[in-house]
Amino acid sequence: MDGSVYLDIGEGQDNSVVLLDTAGADSKLEFVTHSWSDRCLIDRAPSGQQFMTVDHGQADVTFHDHLNRDVPFTLPVEAFG
């Protein structure tokens, strides 16, 4: 793992913001906001390479790649029956 930390800030019924903390060149904390503001952070893989979010309205579950922020897999809620 690279030492980064994810922080999910729930804003009640409005939305949820996920921040990624990385240590900058001078070791100061730098928070990067993800481009979406309607997903809730659920978990991060033990390897640290992927993390999982759920749509704020619970429409789907999505798995994200930590390094390049790609979305390799999304599963809609209908798939759960």
Residue pairs with C-beta under 8 A, 6 or more apart in sequence:
1 47
1 48
2 22
2 48
3 23
4 20
4 21
4 22
4 48
4 66
5 20
5 21
6 18
6 19
6 20
6 21
6 41
6 44
6 51
7 18
7 19
7 20
7 21
7 31
7 41
8 16
8 17
8 18
8 19
8 40
8 41
9 16
9 17
9 18
9 19
10 16
10 40
11 17
15 37
15 38
15 56
16 37
16 38
16 39
16 40
16 41
16 56
17 33
17 34
17 37
18 33
18 34
18 36
18 39
18 40
18 41
18 53
19 31
19 32
19 33
19 34
20 31
20 32
20 34
21 29
21 30
21 31
21 32
22 29
22 30
22 32
23 29
23 30
24 30
34 69
38 55
38 56
38 57
39 53
39 54
39 55
39 56
39 62
40 53
40 54
40 55
40 56
41 51
41 52
41 53
42 51
42 52
42 53
42 54
42 61
43 51
43 52
44 50
44 51
44 52
44 66
45 51
48 66
49 65
49 66
49 67
50 63
50 64
50 65
50 66
50 72
51 63
51 64
51 66
52 61
52 62
52 63
52 64
53 61
53 62
53 64
54 60
54 61
54 62
55 61
55 62
58 77
59 76
59 77
60 74
60 75
60 76
60 77
61 74
61 75
61 77
62 71
62 73
62 74
62 75
63 71
63 72
63 73
63 74
64 70
64 71
64 72
65 71
65 72
